[in-house]
Amino acid sequence: AYFVIQGLDGNLLVPLLFSEVVNLHPVAIIVAILFFGGLWGFWGVFFAIPLATLVNAVIQAWPRRRTAEAAA
């Protein structure tokens, strides 16, 4: 029972709670943990959510190109 509760907590509850705090979709948090964990191991898992938040902030702040209709 302990392992089931731990599994649900780590894989379901934590992404749902962090998604509201950092304004990221829970699936994006899970993908970030898997990606950065695979890339940098323990430290990647440890820094996955802050790095995903940073990447999201950079993408949101990046200037968008104007389309031909918007420029006219």
N, C-alpha and C positions, 0 to 999 in steps of 0.2 A: 504494500500500500504506500509505503514511503517513497519508493521510486516512481510510482505513478503520479503522486502528488508533486514530486520534484520535477518530473517531466512536463506535467501540465503547467506548472509555475514558470519554468524556464522557457518553454516553447510557445505558450499561449498568453499567459497573464502578463509577463514582462513586456513583450512587444505591444500589447494593447495599452498598457499603462504609459509606456514611453512614447507611444505614438501621439498621445494627447499633449504631452509635455513639449516635445521637440517638433511637433507639427509635421510628422512624417507618417505615411501609411504603414501599418504593421507589417505588411509583406516587404516593404522597402527596408525595414529594420532587420527582418530575418535574412533577406538577401545580403544586406551589408555585413551582418555578423558572419554569414557563410563565406562571403567574398574576402573580407579583410582577415578573417580567421584562417582561411586557406592560404592567403598571401603571407601573413606575418605571424601565424600561430597564436599563442596566448596574448601577445600584445595587440594583435589585430582584433581579437575578440574584445579585449579590454577597451580599445579605442574605436570600435566600429560605429557606435552610435554618434559620438562627437564628430567623427570623420564624415559620416553620412549626412549629418546636419550641416557641416561645412560645405560639402559638395552641393547639397540642396540650396544653400544660401548663395553660393557662387553662380549656380545655374539661374536662380531667380533674379540675381542682380545683373547678369550678363545682358548687355544691350541687344535688343532684337533688331533684325533687319526689317526695314519697311518694305512692304510689297508695293507693286506698281500702282494698285488702286489706292492705297493709303497715302502714297506720296503725291498723287495727282489732285 
